[in-house]
Amino acid sequence: MRDSGHRSDVIAEGFTLLAGQLPLNATDRELSRFRFRIALAGVAVFAAFVVLIVRFVHLQVLQHAYYTTRAEDNRISLVPIVPNRGVIVDRNGTVLAHNYSAFTLEITPSKVVDLEATIEGLGKVIEVLPKDRKRFRRLLEESKNFESLPIRTRLSEEEVARFAANRYLFPGVEVKARLFRQYPLGPIAAHAIGYINRINKRDLEIIEENEQAANYKGTDHIGKTGLEQKYEYQLHGQTGYEQVEIDAGGRAIRSLSRTAPVQGSNLTLTLDVKLQEMAEKAFGDRRGALVAIEPSSGGILALVSTPSFDPNLFVDGIRSDDWELLNNSPDKPMLNRALNGAYPPGSTFKPFMALAALETGKRTPGQTISDPGFFNFGGHQFRDDKKGGHGSVDMYKSIVHSCDTYYYMLANDMGIDSIARFMGQLGFGQRTEVDIEGESEGVLPSPDWKKRRFKRPEQQKWFAGETISIGIGQGYNAYTPIQLAQATATVANNGVMFRPHLVKYITDSRSGEQTMIEPEPLRILPWKRQNVETIKKAMIGVNTAGTAARAFAGAGYVSAGKTGTAQVFSLKGAEYRASSIKKELRDHALFIAFAPADQPKIALAVLVENGGFGAQSAAPIARMVFDYYLLGKLPKGAAQEDDVEED
């Protein structure tokens, strides 16, 4: 029993010792873990403080200037002040494009509690059309909240008075005066002057490409065509800015400073708008173009494309019905025929062909050919417009009486390469670089041109028979009226070719300093003087005894010219009778001329679409232009057609 009790005491003592040791070991472990966690937390806190200190140093020391500027920007905003657009006047000071002040109804969104309700309420006082709302929404997206935006433009005095009586109902809405572009003469010279319209996405891309984005802040309009487009940056001026302090809600508190805008430069043109107006009236209701140039400088005196359009329609966004009328009209009033219309020159090409023959030695003035009324080549008969022919024909007679057979033979003798080389020097088939965008190149035909023009090998080959038609200004020939006018002016100026231009000088609005657009000779052609005089003498004969004699009968000056008829479609051997052909298929009438013949002051090219013979439709228009420019005679109406049936 004693052994048994002793064993029990030993076991009990062991349990007691074990029970005392287990709590002690667990406490040590927990304490160790706690200390580790404290140390880890301390390291984390220390690291966080290090990061905070580094970030603090970065923000408050290294980036101090940057964030100070950002904070200032949040407090101060720059409100653009749109400059006054430059004025355009003709050579005599007649205003062609200017600005006028008109009242607009404007909303400042930051001052309006319920924008939709405000617009609805305004619509009950003053008419607000859907297009007005649409424009306002677009402006709202592009502008800042504190800027005032037009909801209606060009308010009448009655509308201003009506709003004034209800002004108290519309906080944040006010009437302001703004400048609008105006073209006082409407359609006169519209294709030359061009027009402005609202800036679109493509315009914005161009503005950014030209690094002008800052200067167009707040600007709604930009030049779209003509001189308004070409001289956009000169006309636009320099945008001003007003520094405005704003609160956290984007509301303006006060104005801090103001930088005044700089008005755009003014343009003075070479254009004589009275001559321009008279020339447009001379066309009557006929479609066509006229370009008149001062041979000694290249200054354009008149640039006509008829029918025209009213550029005022575009200033504040053209209405859809007006655009439909212009865009869908069969007369294509938006087409600048003077620069973009490419037409066969017809017989107006002959003086240039004759000059090429003299310069290349292919003909002499007295050398004659026998004209039976046709020229046979390669099994094909190329007919003259005069049955039975002109008999014996020298160079003078070939121009005065417009003998086709003479030029069929000449073209065959010269060859297409020689023709293309000479005509290229005169500017045919290339842009004149006139100061209006979008000019067409036209077509100066050659074997190289044909290879570029056509894809199939069988189409690319140049055939000798194609050269024959080139000689009389038909075939692939296609030139713009301004190219014809430039070539005519070059002959009148004895081979000195100037770049046609519309702007005479640019006037700085601040200093008043005038920057002249100096006459810019493109090239001086080394023609022999006697050769040029031979051509001039023959062109004088055209107006005194030839195809244009009736149109210039009794003129108080001596002029030189050449009539032309451009075929619109092939008759395939049938006789041409205008009365039996639809008007749109009738031949185009052309005429080139300069005057006075001894000391030319004006050279021109006239085109009348589907006008028939040049002597019939185009020459009388030129006569009216010369009479006004040289003698001051004002016509009573449109030019009358002469009953002439040869060119």
C-alpha positions, 0 to 999 in steps of 0.5 A: 500500500505504501508503494502504491501511495508513493507511486501516486505521490510521484505521479501527482508531483509530475503533473504538478510540475508539468502544469506549472511549466506549460503556462510559462512556455506559452506566455514566452511565445506570446510575448515574443510574437507581440514584440515581433508585431510591435517591431513590424508595426514600428517599421511600417509606421517609420516607412510610412513617415519616410514616404510621407516626408519624401512626398511632402518634399516632392510636392512642397519643394520640388514641385512647388512652382508647378502646383502653385501655377495649377492652384492659380489656374483654378482661381484665375481663368483666361476669357478670350476677346475675339478681335475685329476681322480685317476689312477688304476693299477694292483698288479704289477703296470700295468696301467689299467685306467689313463688320457691323455691330448687331444685338445678340441675346446671350446666356451665362450658364453659371448664372442660370439655375435651370437652363432648359426652363430659361430657354423655354421661357425665352422662346415665349418672348423672342423666337428661338428656332431649333437651329438656335438651340442646336448652335447654343448646345454646341457652344456650351460644350466647347466653352467655359461655364462663366462665358456668355453664349448667344442663343439668338443673333441679330435681334431686331429693335422690337425684339430687344425692347420686348426682352428688356420689358421682361428682363427681370424674369431671366437672371443670367440672360442679357442683350449684348452687341457683337460684330458680324461679317457683311458683304455689302455688294452681295453676289458681286465678286463673291468667288474672289472674296469668298465667305466665312462660316462656322469653324468645323472639325477639319478647320480645327485640325488645320488651326492646330497644324499651323500652331494657331490654336491659342489665337482662335480661342473664342472664335466661331468663324473662319474663312472658307473660300476665296481671299477670306480663306487665303488670307485668313490669318492676316484678316483674323488678327490677334485674340485678346484675353481677360483674366477673371477670378472664379470661385470653386463653382466656376462663377466669375467673381471679378476681372483682374486684367485685360489684354486688348485684341489686335484687329486683323489687317486690311486687304486692298485689292487690285480688283476694280469692283465697278469693272467687276460689276459691269462684267458680271452684268454683261453676261446676263443670265448666261453661265461663264467666266471672265478674267481680266489682268493688268499685263504689266503687273499680273494684278487681276482687274476682274474675276467673274464666275457666273452665276454667282451666290450671296456670301452673306447667306453663309456668315451665320450658318446657311439655312438648309433650304438655301443650301439645297438651292445652291448645291442642286442648281444645274447652273452650279453657282458655287463652282468658280469657273474662272479657276476650277472650270477646265475647257478646251480653248478652241481657236483661241489656242491658234495665236500661241500655236503660231508663235510656237511655230515661229519660235521653233522655225516650223513656219515663217510669217509669209509661208503659205499652205493651200486649204481645200477645206480639210486635211487628210491624215491616217485615213481620217479627214479633219475638216475645216469649218469653212466649206471649200476652205480658205484657199492660200493661207499664210500665218496672218490669214490663219489667225484673222480668219481662223483657218483650221487646216493651217493648224492641222498641218502645223500640229502634225509638223511640230509634233506633240512633244514640241507643242507641249514644251512650248505651251508649258512655258506659257503656263498651260496645264499648271496652276497660276498660283493666284492667291485663291485656294483650290485652283485646277491644273487643267490638262496640257496633253502629251505622251507622258501625261497620257501614260499617267492618266490612263491605266491600261497599256493600250490606252497609254499609247499616243497616236499621231492622229491625236496631235492633229486635234491639239493644234486647233485647241480641241482633243485632250486640251483643257485649260482654265480661263485664268490660264488663258488670261495669263497666257494672253497677258504674257503675249501682250507683255512681250514674253514677261509673265507675272503671277496673277494676284488679287491683293495689292497690299496688306495694311497693318491695323496698328501701325498703318504700315502697308506691305505691298504685294510686289509684281512677281515675274514668274519667267521672262520668255526669250521670244524674238520681238519680231515674232511677237509683233507678227502675232500681235498684228494678226490678233489686231486683224481679228478685231478689225477685219476678222472674226471679231470685227463686228463686235469691235466695229467703231471702237475708240481704241485698237485692240487685239483678240482671238475668237474661239469655239470649244466643242462640247461633244462630237457630232461624228460628221454631222453639220453643227446647227445650234438651233437643233441641239440642246442648250447644254450640248452646244459649243462653248464660246471663248474670246481672248484679247488685250487693249490698247494694242500698242501699250496694253493696259488690260488683257482678258479671257472670256468663256460663255458656256454653251454660248455657241461661237466666240464671236457671237457670245464672248467677243461682245462681252469683251467689247463692253469691258474694254469700253468701260475700262478704257473709255468709261462707257457704262452699258445699259444692260447685258451684252447682245449676241452677234449673228456670227457663225465663224471663229 
